[in-house]
Structure formats: C-alpha cells, structure tokens
Amino acid sequence: MAIEQRRPRDGRTVIHSDQGTQFTSWAFTQRAIDSGLVPSMGSVGNCFDNAMIESFCSRLQVELLDRRRWKTRVELANAIFEYIVRDVINLRVKPVLERHDRAKAAGQSPRVLYVLS
C-alpha cells in the first residue's frame, strides 16, 4: 500500500529490517527490489541496530502522544510534525550543530555528539 501511495524513486529509498524470517525471505527481497526499494538488514545479534529510532519513538510517546487524545489523524500528524521541528530539531539538533561549528571554527576537533540523548 505504501509503495503505491508514495511511489519511491528507484534506488533512493532504503527499507531497513531485522533478521526476521519474513524479511530474510527471497520473496520479500525480490518484492522490495522490484518496487524500487533498497533492502537493508541489521546484523545478527546487534542490539544497537535500532536503538536511536527506538529511543526517539519512546520520547515521542511520552512527551507527546500520551499527553492527550487526538480527534483526527490530520491533527495528530500536525502535532508530530510540530514536535519534530520544534522540539527535536530546534531544541536538540541545532544546538549540537552550532557547538560543532563553533568548535570547528576555533580549530578544535569536533567530537561525535549524540543528538537525541
């Protein structure tokens, strides 16, 4: 359904999965390729593979979704978009990038910073 609605461009959209049997099947991989998707799979036993997105989803749940009821899907979608732009990008990502730029301008070696920590 998502493939028909969004029509991904060939080779530009990655579909990432774990090692579940449904994702390792030849049929799933072939369907992804035929649909213009690039299949990607986490390594076996790598518990950190989805850690960042799971952390983000957990925060989204606690900080936004659990705080009220939504009347429509559009209202929810707008709230999620606003949360990402206002809270995640403006309050968390921008300050990190600004610190990175200041360190680089001062001739310091910028360290890797965890954006959603």
Backbone torsions as a table, in degrees:
resi	resn	phi	psi	omega
1	MET	NA	-45.5	-179.7
2	ALA	-63.8	-35.7	-179.6
3	ILE	-63.1	-45.0	179.8
4	GLU	-66.7	-38.4	-177.8
5	GLN	-74.1	-38.0	-173.2
6	ARG	-100.3	-19.9	178.9
7	ARG	45.3	71.6	-177.8
8	PRO	-64.8	146.0	177.0
9	ARG	-74.5	142.6	-177.9
10	ASP	-55.4	127.4	173.6
11	GLY	73.5	9.2	-176.9
12	ARG	-112.9	-9.1	-178.3
13	THR	-119.5	124.3	-179.2
14	VAL	-97.1	135.0	172.8
15	ILE	-112.5	112.1	-175.0
16	HIS	-102.5	137.6	-178.5
17	SER	-141.9	173.1	174.6
18	ASP	-92.4	-163.8	-176.7
19	GLN	-91.6	20.7	179.2
20	GLY	-60.0	151.1	-174.8
21	THR	-60.8	-34.0	-180.0
22	GLN	-66.9	-28.4	-178.4
23	PHE	-88.2	-21.0	-179.7
24	THR	-90.5	-3.4	-178.5
25	SER	-71.2	150.1	177.9
26	TRP	-60.7	-40.7	-177.2
27	ALA	-61.7	-42.8	179.5
28	PHE	-63.9	-47.6	-179.2
29	THR	-61.2	-44.2	-179.3
30	GLN	-65.6	-40.5	178.4
31	ARG	-63.2	-40.4	178.1
32	ALA	-62.5	-47.6	-179.9
33	ILE	-63.4	-45.4	179.1
34	ASP	-61.4	-26.1	-179.1
35	SER	-89.6	1.0	179.3
36	GLY	87.1	11.6	179.6
37	LEU	-93.4	154.5	176.5
38	VAL	-105.2	109.3	-179.4
39	PRO	-69.2	139.0	177.4
40	SER	-138.1	139.9	-176.9
41	MET	-135.3	137.2	177.1
42	GLY	-68.1	157.9	179.7
43	SER	-77.1	157.5	-178.5
44	VAL	-66.9	130.6	175.4
45	GLY	74.7	13.3	-179.9
46	ASN	-92.9	97.9	-176.4
47	CYS	-74.3	-11.8	-178.8
48	PHE	-92.6	-0.8	-174.2
49	ASP	-55.8	-45.8	-177.0
50	ASN	-112.3	16.0	-173.2
51	ALA	-59.0	-42.5	-176.4
52	MET	-66.4	-46.7	-178.2
53	ILE	-70.0	-35.0	177.1
54	GLU	-65.9	-36.9	176.0
55	SER	-65.0	-44.1	178.4
56	PHE	-61.4	-46.6	-179.2
57	CYS	-63.2	-36.8	177.9
58	SER	-63.9	-44.7	178.1
59	ARG	-64.9	-41.6	178.0
60	LEU	-58.5	-43.5	179.8
61	GLN	-60.9	-48.9	-175.8
62	VAL	-73.4	-44.7	-172.7
63	GLU	-82.2	-20.6	-176.4
64	LEU	-129.4	-57.8	-168.7
65	LEU	-67.5	-37.5	-177.1
66	ASP	-80.3	-3.7	-173.9
67	ARG	-89.2	-14.5	178.6
68	ARG	-163.7	173.5	176.8
69	ARG	-101.1	147.2	-176.9
70	TRP	-108.7	134.1	-177.6
71	LYS	-77.5	-38.1	-177.8
72	THR	-136.1	164.5	175.9
73	ARG	-67.6	-34.6	179.2
74	VAL	-63.8	-43.5	178.0
75	GLU	-60.7	-43.2	178.4
76	LEU	-65.1	-46.0	180.0
77	ALA	-59.8	-42.1	178.3
78	ASN	-64.9	-39.7	178.9
79	ALA	-65.2	-41.2	178.4
80	ILE	-65.2	-43.6	178.8
81	PHE	-60.1	-47.3	179.2
82	GLU	-61.8	-40.9	178.2
83	TYR	-59.7	-45.7	-178.2
84	ILE	-65.9	-47.1	-177.7
85	VAL	-69.3	-50.0	-174.9
86	ARG	-73.4	-54.8	-171.7
87	ASP	-83.5	-46.8	-174.6
88	VAL	-78.4	-53.5	-175.4
89	ILE	-73.9	-53.4	-174.9
90	ASN	-70.6	-40.9	-174.8
91	LEU	-91.6	-22.1	-176.2
92	ARG	-116.1	-46.9	-174.2
93	VAL	-78.5	-48.4	-177.1
94	LYS	-57.2	-47.5	178.8
95	PRO	-59.3	-36.6	178.7
96	VAL	-66.0	-44.7	179.3
97	LEU	-65.5	-37.6	177.9
98	GLU	-64.8	-42.3	176.4
99	ARG	-62.0	-39.7	178.4
100	HIS	-61.1	-46.7	-179.1
101	ASP	-65.1	-40.6	179.1
102	ARG	-64.0	-42.3	178.9
103	ALA	-63.3	-42.2	-179.9
104	LYS	-65.4	-42.3	179.8
105	ALA	-65.4	-31.0	179.8
106	ALA	-82.5	2.9	178.6
107	GLY	81.8	8.7	178.2
108	GLN	-86.2	156.1	176.1
109	SER	-83.8	110.1	-179.6
110	PRO	-64.8	133.1	178.1
111	ARG	-86.0	163.8	174.0
112	VAL	-71.1	128.3	-177.2
113	LEU	-115.9	141.1	178.8
114	TYR	-87.9	113.7	-172.1
115	VAL	-71.1	-44.7	-173.8
116	LEU	-101.6	31.3	-179.7
117	SER	-83.9	NA	NA
